[in-house]
Amino acid sequence: MTGLRSGQVASAAGVNLQTLRYYERRGLLAEPARTQGGHRIYPPETVTMLQVIKAAQRLGFSLAEVADLLDMGIHRSTTSAEASPGRIKKRLAEVEAKIVDLGIIRVTLRAALRIGVFDPGSPP
């Protein structure tokens, strides 16, 4: 049986073991296969899934919203009516709006640095 053990997945994704287990309990990650000795063995894609979950959280998505995004995305197959094209378009519009907002913040911060609003000797 090939794959990654719990510690390897957690380390590669930058999370702790409790986070990994919690996401499994919440259904964000599929339950992994187990060795004959009972050790969890994860497919390598689990690291990517964890990175996606953490990135979405950093952007302000709740775990329920992350679950929604994953259910609508290509990482899981779903036949749910919740994954309708209209709902997906709405979510995409929300994400694109966040990207625009972050771009505005980036431009503002760059301008502030360029005109010397911040004193380099003191924290912003």
DSSP file (Angstrom, degrees, kcal/mol; ACC not computed):
  #  RESIDUE AA STRUCTURE BP1 BP2  ACC     N-H-->O    O-->H-N    N-H-->O    O-->H-N    TCO  KAPPA ALPHA  PHI   PSI    X-CA   Y-CA   Z-CA
    1    1 A M              0   0    0      0, 0.0     2,-0.3     0, 0.0    34,-0.0   0.000 360.0 360.0 360.0 124.9    0.0    0.0    0.0
    2    2 A T        +     0   0    0     39,-0.1     2,-0.3     2,-0.0    39,-0.1  -0.758 360.0  83.1-108.9 155.7    1.5    3.3   -1.1
    3    3 A G  S    S-     0   0    0     -2,-0.3     2,-0.4    40,-0.1    38,-0.0  -0.946  72.7 -55.6 148.5-166.2    0.8    6.8    0.1
    4    4 A L  B     -A   42   0A   0     38,-2.9    38,-3.4    -2,-0.3     2,-0.1  -0.861  40.9-128.5-112.7 142.2    1.6    9.2    3.0
    5    5 A R     >  -     0   0    0     -2,-0.4     4,-2.3    36,-0.2     3,-0.3  -0.402  37.0 -98.7 -79.7 165.1    1.3    8.6    6.7
    6    6 A S  H  > S+     0   0    0     34,-0.5     4,-2.8     1,-0.2     5,-0.2   0.891 122.4  49.5 -52.5 -49.1   -0.5   11.2    8.8
    7    7 A G  H  > S+     0   0    0      1,-0.2     4,-2.4     2,-0.2    -1,-0.2   0.866 110.3  51.2 -62.5 -37.3    2.6   12.9   10.0
    8    8 A Q  H  > S+     0   0    0     -3,-0.3     4,-2.5     2,-0.2    -1,-0.2   0.918 112.4  45.8 -66.2 -43.3    4.0   13.2    6.5
    9    9 A V  H  X S+     0   0    0     -4,-2.3     4,-2.1     2,-0.2    -2,-0.2   0.950 114.1  48.1 -64.0 -49.4    0.7   14.8    5.2
   10   10 A A  H  X>S+     0   0    0     -4,-2.8     5,-2.4    -5,-0.2     4,-1.1   0.923 114.3  46.3 -58.4 -46.3    0.5   17.2    8.1
   11   11 A S  H ><5S+     0   0    0     -4,-2.4     3,-0.5    -5,-0.2    -1,-0.2   0.926 112.4  49.2 -63.6 -46.2    4.1   18.3    7.8
   12   12 A A  H 3<5S+     0   0    0     -4,-2.5    -1,-0.2     1,-0.2    -2,-0.2   0.828 116.6  42.8 -64.0 -32.3    3.9   18.7    4.0
   13   13 A A  H 3<5S-     0   0    0     -4,-2.1    -1,-0.2    -5,-0.2    -2,-0.2   0.566 111.1-119.1 -91.6  -9.5    0.7   20.8    4.3
   14   14 A G  T <<5S+     0   0    0     -4,-1.1     2,-0.3    -3,-0.5    -3,-0.2   0.828  74.2 114.1  76.3  31.9    1.9   22.8    7.3
   15   15 A V      < -     0   0    0     -5,-2.4    -1,-0.3    -6,-0.2     2,-0.2  -0.802  64.6-110.6-124.4 169.4   -0.9   21.7    9.7
   16   16 A N     >  -     0   0    0     -2,-0.3     4,-1.9    -3,-0.1     3,-0.3  -0.545  32.6-105.3 -96.4 169.9   -0.8   19.7   12.8
   17   17 A L  H  > S+     0   0    0      1,-0.2     4,-2.5     2,-0.2     5,-0.2   0.849 119.0  57.5 -62.4 -35.3   -2.3   16.2   13.2
   18   18 A Q  H  > S+     0   0    0      1,-0.2     4,-2.6     2,-0.2    -1,-0.2   0.895 106.0  50.2 -63.7 -38.5   -5.3   17.5   15.2
   19   19 A T  H  > S+     0   0    0     -3,-0.3     4,-2.6     2,-0.2     5,-0.2   0.924 109.5  51.3 -63.8 -44.4   -6.2   19.7   12.2
   20   20 A L  H  X S+     0   0    0     -4,-1.9     4,-1.6     1,-0.2    -2,-0.2   0.934 113.1  44.3 -57.7 -48.7   -5.9   16.8    9.8
   21   21 A R  H  X S+     0   0    0     -4,-2.5     4,-2.6     1,-0.2    -1,-0.2   0.895 111.8  54.0 -64.2 -40.8   -8.2   14.6   12.0
   22   22 A Y  H  X S+     0   0    0     -4,-2.6     4,-2.4     1,-0.2    -2,-0.2   0.920 107.0  50.2 -61.3 -44.9  -10.7   17.5   12.5
   23   23 A Y  H  <>S+     0   0    0     -4,-2.6     5,-2.2     1,-0.2     6,-1.2   0.850 109.8  52.0 -64.0 -33.5  -11.0   18.0    8.7
   24   24 A E  H ><5S+     0   0    0     -4,-1.6     3,-1.2    -5,-0.2    -2,-0.2   0.944 109.7  48.3 -64.5 -47.6  -11.6   14.3    8.3
   25   25 A R  H 3<5S+     0   0    0     -4,-2.6    -2,-0.2     1,-0.3    -1,-0.2   0.872 110.3  52.1 -61.0 -36.9  -14.4   14.4   10.9
   26   26 A R  T 3<5S-     0   0    0     -4,-2.4    -1,-0.3    -5,-0.2    -2,-0.2   0.580 115.9-116.8 -75.7  -9.2  -15.9   17.5    9.2
   27   27 A G  T < 5S+     0   0    0     -3,-1.2    -3,-0.2    -4,-0.5    -2,-0.1   0.593  82.8 120.8  84.0  11.1  -15.9   15.6    5.9
   28   28 A L  S   <S+     0   0    0     -5,-2.2     2,-0.4    -6,-0.2    -4,-0.2   0.793  77.5  39.1 -75.3 -27.6  -13.5   18.0    4.2
   29   29 A L  S    S-     0   0    0     -6,-1.2    -2,-0.2    -9,-0.1    -1,-0.1  -0.957  93.0-113.4-121.6 141.1  -11.1   15.1    3.6
   30   30 A A        -     0   0    0     -2,-0.4    -2,-0.1     1,-0.1    -6,-0.0  -0.389  42.8 -95.8 -67.6 148.5  -12.1   11.6    2.6
   31   31 A E        -     0   0    0     -7,-0.1    -1,-0.1     1,-0.1     2,-0.0  -0.498  49.1-125.7 -65.5 130.5  -11.4    8.9    5.2
   32   32 A P        -     0   0    0      0, 0.0    10,-0.2     0, 0.0    -1,-0.1  -0.272  19.7-100.3 -77.3 163.3   -8.0    7.4    4.2
   33   33 A A  E     -B   41   0B   0      8,-1.2     8,-2.8     7,-0.1     2,-0.4  -0.307  39.6-135.1 -68.8 164.8   -7.2    3.8    3.6
   34   34 A R  E     -B   40   0B   0      6,-0.2     6,-0.2    -2,-0.0    -1,-0.0  -0.953   5.1-125.0-127.9 147.6   -5.5    2.0    6.5
   35   35 A T    >   -     0   0    0      4,-2.6     3,-1.8    -2,-0.4     6,-0.0  -0.258  42.1 -96.5 -74.8 173.1   -2.6   -0.4    6.6
   36   36 A Q  T 3  S+     0   0    0      1,-0.3    -1,-0.1     2,-0.1    -2,-0.0   0.802 129.2  56.1 -61.5 -27.1   -3.0   -3.8    8.2
   37   37 A G  T 3  S-     0   0    0      2,-0.1    -1,-0.3     1,-0.0    -2,-0.0   0.461 123.0-107.1 -84.0  -1.1   -1.6   -2.3   11.3
   38   38 A G    <   +     0   0    0     -3,-1.8     2,-0.2     1,-0.3    -2,-0.1   0.481  69.7 144.8  92.2   2.7   -4.4    0.4   11.3
   39   39 A H        -     0   0    0      1,-0.1    -4,-2.6    -5,-0.0    -1,-0.3  -0.540  53.3-113.5 -76.6 139.7   -2.2    3.3   10.3
   40   40 A R  E     -B   34   0B   0     -2,-0.2   -34,-0.5    -6,-0.2     2,-0.5  -0.500  27.9-164.5 -71.8 138.5   -3.8    5.9    8.0
   41   41 A I  E     -B   33   0B   0     -8,-2.8    -8,-1.2    -2,-0.2   -36,-0.2  -0.979   7.8-163.5-127.7 117.6   -2.4    6.1    4.5
   42   42 A Y  B     -A    4   0A   0    -38,-3.4   -38,-2.9    -2,-0.5   -11,-0.0  -0.729  21.8-115.8-102.5 146.1   -3.3    9.2    2.5
   43   43 A P    >   -     0   0    0      0, 0.0     3,-2.1     0, 0.0     4,-0.3  -0.489  35.2-110.6 -71.1 153.3   -3.1    9.8   -1.3
   44   44 A P  T >> S+     0   0    0      0, 0.0     3,-1.4     0, 0.0     4,-0.7   0.782 113.6  71.1 -57.4 -28.1   -0.6   12.5   -2.2
   45   45 A E  H 3> S+     0   0    0      1,-0.3     4,-2.4     2,-0.2     5,-0.2   0.698  79.6  77.7 -62.9 -17.8   -3.5   14.8   -3.3
   46   46 A T  H <> S+     0   0    0     -3,-2.1     4,-2.5     1,-0.2    -1,-0.3   0.867  88.3  56.4 -60.4 -35.9   -4.5   15.2    0.3
   47   47 A V  H <> S+     0   0    0     -3,-1.4     4,-2.1    -4,-0.3    -1,-0.2   0.934 108.2  47.1 -60.9 -45.7   -1.6   17.7    0.8
   48   48 A T  H  X S+     0   0    0     -4,-0.7     4,-2.3     2,-0.2    -2,-0.2   0.913 110.3  52.6 -62.5 -43.2   -3.1   19.8   -2.0
   49   49 A M  H  X S+     0   0    0     -4,-2.4     4,-2.5     1,-0.2    -1,-0.2   0.917 109.3  49.3 -60.0 -43.3   -6.6   19.6   -0.5
   50   50 A L  H  X S+     0   0    0     -4,-2.5     4,-2.6     1,-0.2    -1,-0.2   0.901 109.9  51.2 -62.3 -40.5   -5.2   20.8    2.8
   51   51 A Q  H  X S+     0   0    0     -4,-2.1     4,-2.2     2,-0.2    -1,-0.2   0.886 110.4  49.2 -65.1 -38.1   -3.4   23.7    1.2
   52   52 A V  H  X S+     0   0    0     -4,-2.3     4,-2.5     2,-0.2    -2,-0.2   0.928 111.5  49.3 -64.7 -45.4   -6.7   24.7   -0.6
   53   53 A I  H  X S+     0   0    0     -4,-2.5     4,-2.2     1,-0.2    -2,-0.2   0.935 113.3  45.8 -59.8 -47.9   -8.6   24.5    2.7
   54   54 A K  H  X S+     0   0    0     -4,-2.6     4,-2.4     1,-0.2    -1,-0.2   0.887 111.7  52.0 -65.7 -38.6   -6.1   26.6    4.5
   55   55 A A  H  X S+     0   0    0     -4,-2.2     4,-1.3    -5,-0.2    -1,-0.2   0.920 110.0  49.2 -63.4 -42.8   -5.9   29.2    1.7
   56   56 A A  H  <>S+     0   0    0     -4,-2.5     5,-2.4     1,-0.2    -2,-0.2   0.898 110.6  50.8 -63.5 -40.3   -9.7   29.5    1.7
   57   57 A Q  H ><5S+     0   0    0     -4,-2.2     3,-1.9     1,-0.2    -1,-0.2   0.910 106.2  54.4 -63.8 -41.6   -9.7   30.0    5.4
   58   58 A R  H 3<5S+     0   0    0     -4,-2.4    -1,-0.2     1,-0.3    -2,-0.2   0.813 105.1  55.5 -62.0 -27.8   -7.0   32.7    5.2
   59   59 A L  T 3<5S-     0   0    0     -4,-1.3    -1,-0.3    -3,-0.2    -2,-0.2   0.409 129.2 -97.0 -85.5   2.9   -9.3   34.5    2.7
   60   60 A G  T < 5S+     0   0    0     -3,-1.9     2,-0.3     1,-0.3    -3,-0.2   0.529  74.3 143.9  99.4   6.4  -12.1   34.5    5.3
   61   61 A F      < -     0   0    0     -5,-2.4    -1,-0.3    -6,-0.1     2,-0.1  -0.612  45.4-131.0 -78.7 137.8  -14.1   31.4    4.2
   62   62 A S     >  -     0   0    0     -2,-0.3     4,-2.5     1,-0.1     5,-0.2  -0.363  27.5-106.1 -75.7 166.0  -15.7   29.5    7.1
   63   63 A L  H  > S+     0   0    0      1,-0.2     4,-2.6     2,-0.2     5,-0.2   0.859 123.3  54.9 -63.6 -33.4  -15.2   25.7    7.1
   64   64 A A  H  > S+     0   0    0      2,-0.2     4,-2.0     1,-0.2    -1,-0.2   0.912 109.8  46.5 -63.7 -41.4  -18.8   25.3    6.0
   65   65 A E  H  > S+     0   0    0      2,-0.2     4,-2.6     1,-0.2    -2,-0.2   0.883 110.8  52.4 -67.2 -37.8  -18.2   27.6    3.0
   66   66 A V  H  X S+     0   0    0     -4,-2.5     4,-2.7     2,-0.2     5,-0.2   0.923 108.0  51.4 -62.6 -43.6  -15.0   25.6    2.3
   67   67 A A  H  X S+     0   0    0     -4,-2.6     4,-2.5     1,-0.2    -2,-0.2   0.914 109.9  50.5 -59.0 -42.5  -17.0   22.4    2.3
   68   68 A D  H  X S+     0   0    0     -4,-2.0     4,-2.1     2,-0.2    -2,-0.2   0.935 110.4  49.0 -58.5 -47.8  -19.4   24.0   -0.1
   69   69 A L  H  X S+     0   0    0     -4,-2.6     4,-1.3     1,-0.2    -2,-0.2   0.910 112.4  47.6 -60.5 -43.3  -16.6   25.1   -2.4
   70   70 A L  H  < S+     0   0    0     -4,-2.7     6,-0.5     1,-0.2    -1,-0.2   0.891 110.1  52.7 -66.2 -38.8  -15.1   21.6   -2.4
   71   71 A D  H  < S+     0   0    0     -4,-2.5    -1,-0.2     1,-0.2    -2,-0.2   0.863 114.4  42.6 -64.1 -34.9  -18.5   20.0   -3.1
   72   72 A M  H  < S+     0   0    0     -4,-2.1    -1,-0.2    -5,-0.2    -2,-0.2   0.684 106.2  83.1 -82.7 -18.5  -19.0   22.2   -6.1
   73   73 A G  S >< S-     0   0    0     -4,-1.3     3,-0.7    -5,-0.2     5,-0.1  -0.036  93.4-100.4 -84.2-175.2  -15.4   21.8   -7.3
   74   74 A I  T 3  S+     0   0    0      1,-0.2    -1,-0.1     3,-0.1    -4,-0.1   0.544 106.5  78.9 -81.6  -7.8  -13.6   19.3   -9.3
   75   75 A H  T 3  S+     0   0    0     -5,-0.2     2,-0.4     1,-0.1    -1,-0.2   0.686 100.5  34.7 -77.8 -16.1  -12.1   17.5   -6.3
   76   76 A R  S <  S-     0   0    0     -3,-0.7     2,-0.4    -6,-0.5    -1,-0.1  -0.990  78.8-129.7-134.8 144.2  -15.3   15.7   -5.5
   77   77 A S        +     0   0    0     -2,-0.4     2,-0.4     2,-0.0    -3,-0.1  -0.781  35.2 174.6 -90.8 139.1  -18.0   14.3   -7.7
   78   78 A T        -     0   0    0     -2,-0.4    -2,-0.0    -6,-0.1    -7,-0.0  -0.997  35.6-170.6-144.7 146.9  -21.4   15.4   -6.7
   79   79 A T        +     0   0    0     -2,-0.4    -1,-0.1     3,-0.0    -2,-0.0   0.198  49.6 135.3-114.1  10.9  -24.9   15.0   -8.0
   80   80 A S    >   -     0   0    0      1,-0.1     3,-1.4    -9,-0.1    -2,-0.1  -0.286  61.1-135.7 -64.5 141.1  -26.3   17.5   -5.5
   81   81 A A  G >  S+     0   0    0      1,-0.3     3,-0.9     2,-0.1    -1,-0.1   0.713 102.6  74.1 -65.6 -19.8  -28.7   20.1   -6.6
   82   82 A E  G 3  S+     0   0    0      1,-0.3    -1,-0.3     5,-0.1   -10,-0.1   0.711  84.7  65.2 -66.7 -19.0  -26.6   22.5   -4.6
   83   83 A A  G <  S+     0   0    0     -3,-1.4    -1,-0.3     4,-0.1    -2,-0.1  -0.069  75.0 147.1 -94.8  34.6  -23.9   22.3   -7.2
   84   84 A S    <>  -     0   0    0     -3,-0.9     4,-2.3     1,-0.1     3,-0.3  -0.303  63.1-112.3 -67.2 153.6  -26.1   24.0   -9.8
   85   85 A P  H  > S+     0   0    0      0, 0.0     4,-2.5     0, 0.0     5,-0.2   0.866 117.6  55.0 -55.2 -37.2  -24.5   26.3  -12.4
   86   86 A G  H  > S+     0   0    0      2,-0.2     4,-2.0     1,-0.2     5,-0.1   0.902 109.0  46.2 -63.7 -41.5  -26.2   29.3  -10.8
   87   87 A R  H  > S+     0   0    0     -3,-0.3     4,-2.2     2,-0.2    -1,-0.2   0.893 112.8  49.7 -68.9 -39.7  -24.8   28.6   -7.4
   88   88 A I  H  X S+     0   0    0     -4,-2.3     4,-2.6     2,-0.2    -2,-0.2   0.912 109.9  51.1 -65.4 -42.2  -21.3   28.0   -8.8
   89   89 A K  H  X S+     0   0    0     -4,-2.5     4,-2.4    -5,-0.2    -1,-0.2   0.892 108.8  52.1 -61.8 -39.3  -21.5   31.2  -10.7
   90   90 A K  H  X S+     0   0    0     -4,-2.0     4,-1.9     2,-0.2    -1,-0.2   0.930 111.0  46.6 -62.8 -45.3  -22.5   33.1   -7.5
   91   91 A R  H  X S+     0   0    0     -4,-2.2     4,-2.4     1,-0.2    -2,-0.2   0.911 111.0  52.2 -63.1 -42.2  -19.6   31.6   -5.6
   92   92 A L  H  X S+     0   0    0     -4,-2.6     4,-2.7     1,-0.2    -1,-0.2   0.907 108.0  51.7 -60.6 -41.9  -17.2   32.5   -8.5
   93   93 A A  H  X S+     0   0    0     -4,-2.4     4,-2.1     1,-0.2    -1,-0.2   0.886 108.9  51.3 -62.4 -38.9  -18.5   36.1   -8.4
   94   94 A E  H  X S+     0   0    0     -4,-1.9     4,-1.9     2,-0.2    -2,-0.2   0.920 111.6  46.5 -63.6 -43.8  -17.8   36.2   -4.7
   95   95 A V  H  X S+     0   0    0     -4,-2.4     4,-2.1     1,-0.2    -2,-0.2   0.924 112.3  50.1 -65.0 -44.1  -14.2   34.9   -5.2
   96   96 A E  H  X S+     0   0    0     -4,-2.7     4,-2.1     1,-0.2    -1,-0.2   0.859 108.1  53.8 -63.6 -34.9  -13.6   37.4   -8.0
   97   97 A A  H  X S+     0   0    0     -4,-2.1     4,-2.5     2,-0.2    -1,-0.2   0.898 107.6  50.8 -65.6 -39.4  -14.9   40.2   -5.9
   98   98 A K  H  X S+     0   0    0     -4,-1.9     4,-2.6     2,-0.2    -2,-0.2   0.898 108.3  52.6 -63.5 -39.4  -12.4   39.3   -3.2
   99   99 A I  H  X S+     0   0    0     -4,-2.1     4,-2.1     2,-0.2    -2,-0.2   0.916 109.7  48.3 -62.5 -42.6   -9.6   39.3   -5.7
  100  100 A V  H  X S+     0   0    0     -4,-2.1     4,-2.1     2,-0.2    -2,-0.2   0.929 111.5  50.2 -62.6 -45.3  -10.6   42.8   -6.9
  101  101 A D  H  X S+     0   0    0     -4,-2.5     4,-2.2     1,-0.2    -2,-0.2   0.909 110.1  49.9 -60.4 -42.6  -10.7   44.0   -3.2
  102  102 A L  H  X S+     0   0    0     -4,-2.6     4,-2.6     1,-0.2    -1,-0.2   0.874 108.2  54.0 -65.0 -36.0   -7.3   42.5   -2.6
  103  103 A G  H  X S+     0   0    0     -4,-2.1     4,-2.4     2,-0.2    -1,-0.2   0.901 107.8  50.0 -62.9 -40.8   -6.0   44.3   -5.7
  104  104 A I  H  X S+     0   0    0     -4,-2.1     4,-2.3     2,-0.2    -2,-0.2   0.918 111.4  48.4 -63.4 -43.9   -7.3   47.6   -4.4
  105  105 A I  H  X S+     0   0    0     -4,-2.2     4,-2.6     2,-0.2     5,-0.2   0.915 110.6  51.7 -63.0 -43.0   -5.6   47.0   -1.0
  106  106 A R  H  X S+     0   0    0     -4,-2.6     4,-2.5     1,-0.2    -2,-0.2   0.928 110.3  47.9 -59.2 -46.9   -2.3   46.1   -2.8
  107  107 A V  H  X S+     0   0    0     -4,-2.4     4,-2.3     1,-0.2    -1,-0.2   0.908 112.4  49.7 -61.6 -42.5   -2.3   49.2   -4.9
  108  108 A T  H  X S+     0   0    0     -4,-2.3     4,-2.3     2,-0.2    -1,-0.2   0.917 112.1  47.0 -63.4 -44.7   -3.1   51.4   -1.8
  109  109 A L  H  X S+     0   0    0     -4,-2.6     4,-2.1     2,-0.2    -2,-0.2   0.897 111.8  50.3 -66.5 -40.0   -0.3   49.8    0.2
  110  110 A R  H  X S+     0   0    0     -4,-2.5     4,-2.3    -5,-0.2    -1,-0.2   0.909 111.1  49.5 -63.2 -40.7    2.2   50.1   -2.6
  111  111 A A  H  X S+     0   0    0     -4,-2.3     4,-2.2     2,-0.2    -2,-0.2   0.903 108.8  52.9 -64.4 -40.7    1.3   53.8   -3.0
  112  112 A A  H  <>S+     0   0    0     -4,-2.3     5,-2.6     1,-0.2     6,-0.5   0.902 111.4  45.9 -62.6 -40.7    1.7   54.4    0.7
  113  113 A L  H ><5S+     0   0    0     -4,-2.1     3,-0.7     3,-0.2    -1,-0.2   0.894 110.8  53.7 -67.2 -39.1    5.2   52.9    0.6
  114  114 A R  H 3<5S+     0   0    0     -4,-2.3    -2,-0.2     1,-0.2    -1,-0.2   0.867 112.8  41.8 -65.4 -37.5    6.1   54.9   -2.5
  115  115 A I  T 3<5S-     0   0    0     -4,-2.2    -1,-0.2    -5,-0.1    -2,-0.2   0.437 114.2-115.7 -93.2   1.8    5.1   58.2   -1.0
  116  116 A G  T < 5 +     0   0    0     -3,-0.7    -3,-0.2    -4,-0.5    -4,-0.1   0.848  59.2 152.9  74.6  34.9    6.7   57.4    2.4
  117  117 A V      < +     0   0    0     -5,-2.6     2,-0.4    -6,-0.2    -4,-0.1   0.861  61.5  65.2 -63.2 -34.4    3.6   57.4    4.6
  118  118 A F  S    S-     0   0    0     -6,-0.5     3,-0.0     2,-0.0     0, 0.0  -0.728  85.9-127.8 -94.7 138.4    5.3   54.9    6.9
  119  119 A D    >   -     0   0    0     -2,-0.4     3,-2.2     1,-0.1    -2,-0.1  -0.747  17.1-143.4 -79.0 117.7    8.3   55.8    9.0
  120  120 A P  T 3  S+     0   0    0      0, 0.0    -1,-0.1     0, 0.0    -2,-0.0   0.724  97.1  59.3 -58.5 -19.8   10.8   53.0    8.2
  121  121 A G  T 3  S+     0   0    0      2,-0.1    -2,-0.0    -3,-0.0    -3,-0.0   0.587 103.8  54.3 -85.8  -9.5   12.0   53.1   11.8
  122  122 A S  S <  S-     0   0    0     -3,-2.2    -3,-0.0     1,-0.0     0, 0.0  -0.910  92.2 -99.2-126.0 153.1    8.7   52.3   13.4
  123  123 A P              0   0    0      0, 0.0    -4,-0.1     0, 0.0    -2,-0.1  -0.369 360.0 360.0 -66.5 146.8    6.2   49.5   12.8
  124  124 A P              0   0    0      0, 0.0    -2,-0.0     0, 0.0     0, 0.0   0.497 360.0 360.0 -66.0 360.0    3.2   50.3   10.6
